[in-house]
Amino acid sequence: MPRHAFLPELEPALAYQDRAEVVMSDGEGLPVSASTQPGMMAIMLGQLGLARGHRVLEIGTGTGYNAALIAYLVGSQGSVVTIDVVPELVARARANLAAAGYRDVRVVCGDGAAGVPEHAPYGRIIVTTGAWDLPPAWPAQLGPGGRIVLPISIRGIQLSVSLESVGDHLVSRSACRCSFIRMTGAMTGPESLIALGPQPGLHAQAVDGPAPDAQELFEALSGPAAGEPTGLRAASIAEVADLDLWLTLTEPGLTRLNLMGRHESRASPAQQQIAGLMPLGGLAHADGPGGLGVAAFTFADSQAQPGSFEITARGYGPGGPSLARHLARQAAIWQELGRPGTDDLELSALLPGTPPETIGGATMILDRPHARLAARWPTS
Ligand SMILES: C[S@@+](CC[C@H](N)C(=O)[O-])C[C@H]1O[C@@H](n2cnc3c(N)ncnc32)[C@H](O)[C@@H]1O
């Protein structure tokens, strides 16, 4: 499928790099739409498990490239409906798809949270914009034996999950970390950004827990770090990310923190340095006994075993050293459990208000307006 035909503003050769390409930004320079990284598209299409003849709904048309790939995979017996909320993108995608020979793909303009009921039921639904909740229209428009693939934010970590119906709820069959532009409208979720430092350019996102005071957090992250070696090595950064995910979904008492540079050019050198402290995000004890504590896993090339990484827990702020020790102890438990990762995670989307005692083995329950999400690691 020629990607350059869907990205006419790019030099054709550049369209064949494994990179997301922003195609529209807002007044502040933040991306509104992008052609997803091809490697990630392939992972999600794999999660979707497409077959010839499937009727598919895509939420987030963008350039139309993914819709064309889906149309190719389901063939002339199948059908594709795709919806985007931005009229200009819808017009461009229609033109791109027609030029590529995929006139049969229906491109609809509207809020994808409502799905496209006129053409339901669908055998497969794929969402290519970051959701925080599960609108009831999606499972309602899914036919028997159907599957939904969507990037969902779980405590500040975005996971592409494939969900299948089991009775009155949905259960994940696979999960993979991802990073999508957030969906606009009611499914966006709260964005609890804390501005850090004297100049604009650095924010912390505090999710699912008490938010630390902005000044205290900035001072903690500007100060010295207490390093607590875990004694563990990882073969890849993805393994450290698995540890971070496991801990984030087993420690409900801690606030999840992500640091993000916005308009980096305006941030001071100190702010830019802080922005790089937690490549995978961190956890905070906003009102711990010793004061604010922030801790995160970091990784550095191993001297003892070249090609692997040593994992260290780093703590910041007055409560940082004890929190880093706690994280290091939890890392040992993760190791004993056989290093559970995204492949082992089971995420269920249940009806709101489902009694917790009926959700066996969940390590974390998160409530959304339209769903109760439960995370379970089979090894725990
Ligand atoms: C990462 S892009 C999609 C990439 C696209 N699948 C492609 O192949 O180019 C995300 C898209 O979701 C759209 N979007 C965001 N919120 C939406 C909503 N509520 N309903 C429908 N589309 C939405 C954006 O306008 C944007 O075009």
The ligand as a MOL file (V3000), in Angstrom:
LIG
                    3D

  0  0  0     0  0            999 V3000
M  V30 BEGIN CTAB
M  V30 COUNTS 27 29 0 0 0
M  V30 BEGIN ATOM
M  V30 1 C -3.4510 9.1320 14.9360 0
M  V30 2 S -4.6760 9.8930 13.9480 0 CHG=1
M  V30 3 C -5.3330 8.5260 13.0260 0
M  V30 4 C -4.4190 7.9600 11.9830 0
M  V30 5 C -5.1530 7.2840 10.8730 0
M  V30 6 N -5.7850 6.0480 11.2620 0
M  V30 7 C -4.2710 7.1210 9.6330 0
M  V30 8 O -4.1790 6.0050 9.1120 0
M  V30 9 O -3.7390 8.1260 9.1820 0 CHG=-1
M  V30 10 C -6.0030 10.1640 15.0870 0
M  V30 11 C -7.2480 10.7560 14.4300 0
M  V30 12 O -8.3310 10.6580 15.3420 0
M  V30 13 C -9.1730 11.7490 15.0990 0
M  V30 14 N -10.0800 11.9250 16.2560 0
M  V30 15 C -9.7970 12.4720 17.4630 0
M  V30 16 N -10.8920 12.4640 18.2390 0
M  V30 17 C -11.8930 11.9010 17.5060 0
M  V30 18 C -13.2570 11.6310 17.7620 0
M  V30 19 N -13.8460 11.9460 18.9150 0
M  V30 20 N -13.9770 11.0190 16.7850 0
M  V30 21 C -13.4080 10.7000 15.5800 0
M  V30 22 N -12.1130 10.9560 15.2980 0
M  V30 23 C -11.3690 11.5380 16.2390 0
M  V30 24 C -8.2260 12.9000 14.8510 0
M  V30 25 O -8.8620 13.9480 14.1470 0
M  V30 26 C -7.1110 12.2180 14.0750 0
M  V30 27 O -7.2700 12.3740 12.6970 0
M  V30 END ATOM
M  V30 BEGIN BOND
M  V30 1 1 1 2
M  V30 2 1 2 3
M  V30 3 1 2 10
M  V30 4 1 3 4
M  V30 5 1 4 5
M  V30 6 1 5 6
M  V30 7 1 5 7
M  V30 8 2 7 8
M  V30 9 1 7 9
M  V30 10 1 10 11
M  V30 11 1 11 12
M  V30 12 1 11 26
M  V30 13 1 12 13
M  V30 14 1 13 14
M  V30 15 1 13 24
M  V30 16 1 14 15
M  V30 17 1 14 23
M  V30 18 2 15 16
M  V30 19 1 16 17
M  V30 20 1 17 18
M  V30 21 2 17 23
M  V30 22 1 18 19
M  V30 23 2 18 20
M  V30 24 1 20 21
M  V30 25 2 21 22
M  V30 26 1 22 23
M  V30 27 1 24 25
M  V30 28 1 24 26
M  V30 29 1 26 27
M  V30 END BOND
M  V30 END CTAB
M  END
